[in-house]
Structures are given as C-alpha cells and as structure tokens.
Amino acid sequence: MDAYPPIAEHGIVGDLQTAALVSSAGTVNWWCTPRFDSPSLFGALLDHERGGYCRVAADLPEHEVTVRQLYMPDTAVLVTRFMAPAGVGEVADFMPPIDTDTPTDRHRLIRIVRVLRGRMPFTVSCRPRFDYGRAEHRTVAHDPEWVMFESPQTTLHLQASDPIVLRVEDTDATGSFTLEEDQTAFLVLTTTGAGGEFPTPPQRGEVAAEFAHCREWWQAWLRNSTYRGRWRDMVNRSAITLKLLTYAPTGAPIAALTLGLPEQLGGERNWDYRYTWLRDGSLSVRALIDLGFTAEAYAFRRWLRERLPGSTPSGEPLQIMYRIDGDPRLDEEILEHWEGYRKSSPVRVGNAAADQLQLDIYGEVADALAQTSDVGSVSGWRVFAELLDWLTDHWDRPDEGIWETRGGRKDFTYSRLMTWVAFDRGIRLATEHARPADLQRWTHARDAVFDQILERGWNEERRAYVQHFGSHVLDASLLLMPRMGFLSPHDPDWLSTLDAMEDELVDDSLVYRYDPAASPDGLRGSEGTFNLCSFLWVEALARAGRVHHARYAFDKMLTYANHVGLFAEEIGPSGEQLGNFPQAFTHLALVAAAIALDDELDRLEAGAGKP
C-alpha cells in the first residue's frame, strides 16, 4: 500500500457538518470532527505514521486484487470494489445526513462490507490520532465487536457486526474476517465529545435502513436541480460536492475539505482551506441559484448578512474569510511534528491571510446579495448601505489581491473591478427596490473606478487588461470581467485580452493564475495550473462566441477529473492533481462553464436549424 496515494485517489463522504476522504484502497485518510475546521481524527494524508487512519481492504496479495471506486448514482455513497480471481467484494462508505441548523458533536461514518461473488478475506485497521496527532488517547475493548478510543476532547467508538472480531493492539484496533458470497458485515465509527453518551450497538436492520435513507436523501435533494444540459453527470457530481462542503447549521461553504496539501510537491505553498471565504462563498451562490438550489443560496446570504455589522482588528468592515460559525479568529500555526504530504512541509493550520486587505470581497458580497429579489430586512439594508458609504471613501487603495500573495500590496485590477461591482449592484438594488441610498455618491464612485480601470488597468503595449496598474503581467482572475458586466464578452479590447492570455497563461486548455516569475508573490517555488481559471477560460471563450474552442477545452479539462469526478485546486505538469481537495472553487466554475457552453451551443444549433 502506498503510504501517500495520489491526492486524486480519494472520494468524499459527509453528513453536512463534517466529511471524510476515503482512498481508492479503502482507507479513511482524512476526517476532522465534529466540524470541517476541527482538529483531525484521521490525518494520514499529511503524515502516514503520525496522522492516523481507518482501513478496510481485501486481505490478498496486492498483485492479485484490482480495486475500483465509484459513487452510487446521484448520491454521496462511495463504493470501493475489490476484484480477485477468488471473489469480488466491496465497501460502501457513507455518513447519514444531518440536515439541521443545530450543530452536534455526534457523527457517524458507516462502512458496509459485502461479497458479491466467491469469497474474500478482509482486514481492518483503525489507528485514530486525535488533535492532529498531538493528543494521547486510551483504548478500551468493551467486547470483541466494540472498541472505544478516548482522548481529552473527542471519543471514537468503533462498533462491528459479526463475523468481525476486533483486537486491541497498543492504542489501535485490528481485525480480520472472511465473507462468502451474499454475506455482509459492517463497521460503524461514531464520534462524540469527551464523556459523551455511548452509542447503542447498531443492528443490521438499522444499518440497512440508514443506507437506504442516505441514498434516497441525496437523490431527492438532487431532483431540485434544474440543469438539463449536456454534462449532467459532471454537473450533478459538482453540485453534490458543493453541498458536501457546506456547513448546514450556518449555510457557510468551505473552500476545500483539507489543509496543507501542496501546490508543488516539496514546496511551501501549503495552506488551510477549511474556512469560508467571502469570495468563494459568494461565487457559489450564483452557481447554486443557476442550478435551482435556492435554499442553499438563501442560507449563505443569511450567514453573509450576519457578518456585515461586524468589524475586524484592522478596522475594515469585513474580513476576507471566517470560520464556518462566523468566528474571525484563524490564527496560523505550523504542525512541526507532521512531515506533510510526501514530505511537503510546512503543514499549516489556520490561515494568516485572514488579516490581508482584499478589496474585491465587497464586490462579491454585493453580487451575492443581488442574486435574488429578496434584499432582506430594512435594518439589513441600512447596514449594507452604510458599507457602500464607507467604500466610497476607501476603495482607492492598494491591497494584497485575490490570490493572497505575500509580496506586498499593489493596485490590483481585479480588486478595482469588484469595487465597481459593489457600487453597480448597490445602485441596482436601491433603484429596483426603492431603498434609501446616497445614489449620487455611489454613482460617482462607480464611474471613477470604471475610468481608473480603463486608464490604468489597460496596457496598450500588451493590448490587454493587466494584473495591476503599471504592469505588463496578465492575470486569469480578469476572466470574470464579462460575467460581472463590466464589459461585453465581444468587446474588441476584451477579445484582445483573451488572445494575450492564451499566448501567456494557457497551456493545452490548462490556465495559470499568473506568472510568479514576472510578478513575484513572496513565496518560493512554483505551482500548477489553476482549475478555477481553466473553467473560467472555458466560460469566457463560450460567451465570446468561440464556442468550438471552448467545448474542446472543456472536454479536455474533464479528463483531469479523478475517477469519481472530483477536482483538487491545481493540475501539475504530468496531469496530477495538486493542492487542497476537493476544491469548491473548481466545482462551481465547472458548473458555470457547463451552463455557458450549453447556452451558446443551443444558440448555434437553433440558428443552424433556421431556414
């Protein structure tokens, strides 16, 4: 067994408050509980020896077994299949959905094992390592089918059905068993707070009912989707992934499930993405609304409104990211005792970028609030209006920009673009809903930002809009300019910018965010192409009328998805997935690209059918 399987060799299961990654070899390599941003229980993805894992696999020589992984259709039930000459077995992993606004510290990961042909021996190994491997725990065997792992903050119960017999080895648990054709067994991993109520021994009928309920719950949820386009399987998988990455009690989406996965093997660009970025969450609102999932969009907008009256240590009205419950404290530390994925250190927990100044967030917040006809309460509107009043006096400043570079503040064109969006959406909302607003000041600020972008964000020599004022550097974040309504997708200057990006940032449909060599970002090493930008590229091409080019680029991008349709943050030089996984940004951009392509292809086909 590979100590560090490829990042892409995982599927995700979750219960809407936390989630786990299961490798294609049947190993739970990542699980933080009771929340996405809690310390890890299983963290072998970042340190095989110290991180902890739970493995269920065929007990056969590796060369005799072929392993495949898939999702049950339109669900978050993950199936790992083991095929050998002597038999075929599979492990179905799922977490019963907790679709409530009440947080809980009780979560269950259920692993059902069955043999469909012949007979197959299996092994079980459960090695929890609490608090990122920093907390000691004691292990108690209640009986041969029940082992408890108790740490100061969290307790894990491992309960099994016959014929599984569990044995305690030091602080871990192991087991072995054999199933004949049509036989099943199961393991239930239940987490509670320290000293929490013991779970009752699970019964076969209960586990079977929960399996059926989980499958039916996801299929029922997905039926709310209005998408009927050409890429339904991939769009559905992206929608489920976005749902799995959303914390149900608050409606806050996280950027990715993991922390510390490298953008370059051996590099230092290893960040914690288990938090809610205002930018990512706001862009996901549009993707969810476009798919018909209005309840999720409204839930995030409620969470967003609760952030508006706040203040930050820097004096800014908003912070770029928060914990899923809205807590602004994301102190960054390094887990010195963890070696990192394939020795890619440092492993960071928390995110110091929370203190950065990124002015684009005000535009993304305004755009999210403008996506529906509900502008909220009168008091909520007043807070939003006060935010825009503040922005009229504070928009013209250098900042760290969308990519959270640590190389100093600049006048980033994308940041200016989104401040233009903030004023534009505010003016629209006030006008359409007859809300009180200082429209004269807002309009003056909007037009001033517009003029500044045209005059200073445009580089005549490059014939393109550039990363920051006075530079020659291109930046793929500007692919959002047409979508945000700043200019037409057919504008000559925009088409020229697309051409320049294709020459410099695009490599066989894969798109780099920017060139770090041309625009130093304060970090060592390089990175792969950025999947968000690759899908934004497809959308921009489609809207610009370059539909066949866009479709080919989209189809090529889909070949980089993993075996169950998931994407990490980046693609490396050999097509490998890099960075935190799975990444919400990538999946929401995939949805937007698919919708744009469907729209433009429908127009082409309708035009071709006319006499």
N, C-alpha and C positions, 0 to 999 in steps of 0.2 A: 504494500500500500504506500502510495506517495505521501510523504509527510506533509507536503504542501501541494495539494492538487491545484490545477489552474483555477484562477478566480472564477472563470465562467462555468466550471464544472459543479455548479450548485443550482438548486431550486429553492424557492422561498415558500414557507408556510407561516400563517399568522392568525391571530384572533382579534385584530383591530386595536389591540393595545400594546402588543409586542409581537415579535416574529423571529423565526429561526431560519438558518441556512442549512440545507441537507445536501451533502456532496453526492455525486453520481455513484459513489461507492457505498452509500447508505450511512454516512457519518454526519451527525449533527455537529458541525464545526463552529457554529456561532449562535448564541442565544443570550440576549440581555433581558433581564426580568426584574421587576414587574412592568417596566416601561421600555420603550425603544432606547431611551437615553440613560437607562440604569446600568450599573456595572454588569459585566458579563458573568454568566454561569458556565457557558462553554465558549472558549475563545481560541481553540486550536488553530483557527485560521491565521492567527497572528503569532502564536507560539505553540508549536506542536507538543512540546514537553510540559510547559507550564500553563497552557491555556485551558485544557480540559475539553472533553468531547463525549458523545454517546454514539456507539457504533453497533449496528445490527447488519450482519452480512453473511453470505454463504461461506461455510467452513470447508472450502475446497481450494486446491492449488490455484493460484491466480490465473495460470495459463489455461485452465480448464473452464473458466467462467467468463461469459460475455455479459456485461452489465449495460442496461439501457434505462433511461429515466424519461418520464413524461408526466403531464398533468391529465387527470380525468377531464374530459371536455368541459370547458366553461366553468371551471372550479379552481379552488386553491388547494385541492387534494393532490399531493405529489406521490407518484408511484415509481419505485426503483425496482427494476426487474433483474433477476439473476438467472441466467440460462446456461445449463450444462448438459452434457450427454445423459446424465442420470436423472435430470429433472429440471423443472422450471419453477422458481419461487419469486415472490415479490413482497416488498414492504410498502404499505400505504401510510404516508405521514400526513397528519392534519391537526389543526388546532380548532376546537369548537368556537365559532364566532361569538364575541361578547359585544353585541351591538347595543350599547347603552352609554349614557353620559356619566356613569358612575365608575370611577377608577377602582380597580381591585388588585390585590397582590396575589390572587389565586389564579394561576394559569395552567393549562394542561396541553401537553403535546402527546398525541396518541399515535402509536406505531403498530399497525396491524400486519402480521406476517402470515402469509398463506402459500401453499404449494399447489400449483395447478396441474402439474404432470410429474409422474415419477415420485421421487423422494429427495429431500435435500436437508443436509445438516446446516445449522446456523450457530454463530457465536454472538454473544452480547458482551459489550464492554462499556461501562458507564464510569467516567472519570470527571466528575464536576470539579471546577476550580473557581471558587467564589471570589467576587470583587476583583476581577482581572487577575486572578491567581494570587492575590495578596492576603486573603483571609484563610485561616485554618478552619477545618471542619472535622466533626466526628461522624463516624459511620456506624449505624446500628441496624442489625438484621432483626426485623420483627418476626419473620418466618421465612421459609425458602422462596416465597413469592413477593416479599416486601422488604425493601432496604430504604432506610432514611439517612440522608446526608444533611447535617445541621451545622450552619455557620452562624456567626453573631447576628447577621441581618436577614438571611434567607434560608429556608429549608426546602430541600428537594426530596420528594417521595418517588421512588421507583417501584411500581407495582406490576406484577406479571401474571399471566394466566398459565395454567398447565399446558404443555409439559415443560415450561421454562422453570429451571431451578437456579436461583441466584446465589452466588457465593461472595462473601466479603473478603477482599484481599487488600490488606492495609487499610487505606481510606477509600478504596474503589470497590466496584461490584462487577462481577463477570458471570457468565452463564453460557451454557450450550444446550442445544436441543435439536431434535430431528422431527420433521413433519413429513407425513405421507400425503399422497395426492388427495386434494379436497379438505385437508386439515388446516386449521388456523390457530394462531396464538396472538397475543398482543402484549405490548408494554405501554403503561401509562406513566408519564412523567408529570408530576404535579408540583408546582412551586407555591409556597406560601411565605408570609412574613415569619420571622423567628417566633417560635411558640404558637404558630397558627394552628387552627383546628385540623386534626388529622382527616385525610380523605377516606371515605368508605371504600372497602375493597370493590373494584369495578367488576361487574358481571358481564358475561358475553352478550346477553341481550341488550344491556345498556350501551356497550361499546358499539354494537352494530347499529343501534338506533341513532347514536350520535354521529356515526359515519354517514348514515343516510341523511340526517338533518343538515350536516355541514355541506354535503354535496348539493342538496336541494336549495339551501340558503344562497349559495353562490350563483347557482343557475337562475334563481328567482331574481336576485339582485341584478344580474347581467341583462335580464329581459327588459330592464328600464332603458337600456341603450337604444338610441335612435339611429345608430350607424348601420347602414345597409350597403356599404361600399365594397370595393374590390379586395380589400385586405382585412376581411372581418376577423380572421383568426389572430393576426398580429395586433390589431386594434383592441380586440377583446382581452388579449393577454396583457396589453399595456394598461387597460382600464382596471383589470383585477390587481395588477401590480401597484398602481396608484392608490387603490383602495387599501391594499395591504400595508402601504406606507403612510396611512393616515390614522392619527390617534383619535379614536371615536369619542372619548369623553370631552374633547375640546374642539374637534374638527381640524386640528393642525396637522398638515402633512410634513413629514421629514424629507430631507434631501436624499438620503440613502440609508440603508439599514446598518451600514458598517462604519467603522473608524479605521484609520491607519493603513488602508490598502494603498499600495504605491502607484503613483502615476508613471514611475520608472523604476524597474527592479534595481534595488540598491540605492535609490535616490532618497531625498529628504522631503519630497512633496507628498507627505502622508498626513491627511487631515481627518478630523472627526466630523462626519456629515449627518449625525443623528438628531439634528435640530431643525427648526422651522425658519427658513429664510423667507423674508417678506417677498423677495423677488420670485423665488421658485414657487411658493405657495400661490402668489397672485397669478402667475402664468398658468398654473394648474387649474385655476378657476375657469379660464376660458376653455381649456381642453375638456373639462368635465361638463361644462354647460353645452359645448358643441356636441357632446355625446349624449346629452339628455339627463345627466346626473345632477339635477338642480339641488337636491337636498345636501349633497356634499359641498357644493359651491356656497350655499347659504350658511352652512356650518362654519366654513373657513372665514366667510365675511363677518360672522358674528365674533369669531376669535380676533379678527383683524380690528374690528371696531373697538374691542376692549383694550387694544394696545394704543389707540390714538390719544387718549388723555394723558398718557404716561410721559415720563422724561427719563433721560439717561444720564450717567455720570458725566458725559461730555457736554451736556446741555442741549443736545439735539432732541427734538420731539420723539424720534423713533430710532431704534437700534436696527441693524440690518438683519439680525437673527435673534431668536429666543428659544428657550426650552419649550417643549410641547405644551406645558401648562402656562406659558407666558412669562416664566421667570427669566429675567435678563442676564443672570449670572452664568457665564460659561467659561470660568477660569480654565486656562490651558495648562496642562501638566504633561510630563513625559513619563511613560511607563518604562523605566530604565531596566527592569528585570525581564522584559519581553524582547525577544530578538527581532520581531517583526516578520511579516510575510516574506519568506525566502531571504531572511536577513536584511530586510529593508527597514532600517531604523532611521530616525526615532519613531516610536509609536506614541502619538499624541492623543490625549483625552481632553475634551473641552476644545474651545476654539477662540484664540485671541483675536481673530478677525472680527469678532462681535463688536470690538471697540473702534473699528475703522469707520471713516466717513465715506459713505457711498450714496451720493445724492440721487441716484436713479431710483432708489426704493420709493420715493414719493410719487413718481410716475406710475410705478407698478401698483402701488396701493390704490391710487385714484382710478387706474384702469380696472382693477378688480371690483371696486365699488360701483363702477359704471356699467358692469356687465349685465345687470338686471334692472328691472323697473323699480325695485324696492330700494329707496335711498335711506331707509332707516328712520329712526325717531327724529323729532325736532332737535332734541339735545345732541343726538349723534351728528346731525348735520352741522350744528354750530361748532362742534369740536373739529369736524373736517374743514369747515370754512376757516376757522382760526389757524389750522395747519397750513392752508394755502396762503393766508395772510402772512404768516411767518415766512413761508417760502419766497414770497415776493421780495423779501429783504435779504434772503440768504442763498439764493440759487447760484449766484455767480462766484463760485469758489472752486479751487482745485480739490480733488478728492482721490481716493485710492482706486476707484473704478470697480466695474462689475466683477473682474477676475481676482479681486482681493490680493493684488500684487503687494509685495512688501518692499518696494523700491522707491517709495516717495510719492507724494501727491502731484497730480497733473490735471490739466483741463481736459478731461476725457469727453470725447464727442458723444459717446453713448449716454453718459450721465446728463449731458445737456439735452439730448433727445428726450430722455424720460422726464426731465423737469418741464419740457414743453408739453409732454403728455399730461402731466399733473394739472397744468393750467387749462389745457384744452378740455380734459374730462370734467374738471370743476366747472368751467363755463357752461358746458353742455348740460350737466346735471342741474345747475342753478336755473338755467333758462327753461329746460323742459319740464321741471317740476316746480317752478315758481318759488324757489328758495331764496332767502336773503343772502346777498353776496356783494362784495366790492368788485363788481364786474369790470369797472374801469381799470383798477389796479391789476387785476388778473389778466385782462386783455393786453395791457401794456407790457406786462412781464412775459406773457406768451409770445408776443411779437418780437420782443427784444431777444429772447432765446432763439427764436427762428432765424432772425437776422444774423446772430452770432454764429450759429451752426453753418449757415451758408457762407459767411465771410471767412471764418477761421477753421471750420471743420473740413472744408473742401481744399484739396491740394491740386492746384492747376497742373502741376508737372505730372502727377500721377493720374490725373483725370479721375479722381476718386475721393470719397469721404474717408478720412483717416482716423486713427485711433485717438489721438489727442491733438490739440491745437499746435500748429507749428511743426508737426512731424511728417514723415513720409511713410509711417508704419500703418499697415492695414489691420483691421480688427473685425473678426466674424460676428461680434455682437451687433454690429450695424446691419446685419441681415434682417433685423427686426424693424428697420425704418419703414418699409412699406406697410407691414402689418399694423403698425401703430398709427398709420395715416399721415405720417409726416410728408410723404411724397408718393406719387403714383408708382406702381410697380413697372410702368412703362416709361417713366421719366428718363430722358436721354442721359442725364447725369447719373441716375441710378444704374442704368444698363452699363454705363462705363465703369461704375464701381464694381458691378458683378464681374465684368471682364477682368478687372485688375485683381480681384480676389481669386478668380480661377487661376490666374497666372502664378500667384504667390502663395496662396493658402490652401489650395485644393490639390489633393494627390489621389487620383483614381477614385473619385467620389468622396474621399475622406477629407475633412476640413480641420485645419489647425485653428486654434483661437487667435493666435498672433505669432509672430516670430520673436521668441525671447532674446535671440542674439541681436536683433535690430532694436528691441525695446526691453532692456534688462528689467527683470521683475524682482530683483533682490534675492533670488533663490538659485542654488546650484543645480546643475543637471538639466535635462530636457524632459519633455513629456510627449505623449502620443497625440493623435488627432482626437478632437473632442466630439463625442457623439451628438450632443445637443446641436452643435454648429453644423454637423453633417446633415441633420434633418432640417435645420433652418435653411440650409443651402437648397435642399430639395423644394421646400415651400417657396422660397424666393424665385427659383427658376420657373416653377409652375405658374406662379402669379405673373411673372414677366412674359409669359407666352412661350417659354422654351420647354414645352411640355414633354416632348420625347426625351430630351436630355434629362429632365427631372425624373421621369419614370425609370430610366436606366440607372440613374444614380440611386434612386430609392431601392430598386430591386437589388443592386449591389450592396447597399447598406444592410438590407435584411439578411444577407449571407453572413454577416458578422454577429448576428444574434446567437445566443448559445442554444443548446439542444432543446430547451423548453421555452425559447422566445424571449429571454431576458438579456438586458444590456447593462454593462458597467458604465463608468464615466467616459473612458477613453479606449481607443484601439492602438495597440503597439505596432512596431514595424513589421512583425510577422503575422499580423492579424489577431494577436492575442488581446483579450480584454484586460484593461488596467484600471486602477482606481476603485473607488467605493462602489458597492454592488448590492442590489440593483439600484440604479440611479433614477429618481423620479424625473429629473430634468430631461433625460434622454427619452423616456417613455411618453411624456406629454408632448415633446417635439415630434415624436413619431406619429402621434395622433393628429397633430396639426398638419404635418406633411401629407399624411394619407388623405385627409379631408380636402386639402388644397388640390392634390392630384386628382381626386375623384371629381371635384367641381370642374376643373379645366378639361379633363378627359370627356366628361359629359357634354361640355360645350362643343368640343371638337366633333364628337360623334353626332350631336344634334345638328351641327352645321353641315356635316357630311351627308346627312340624310335628307337635306332640303333639295327640292328640285331646282 
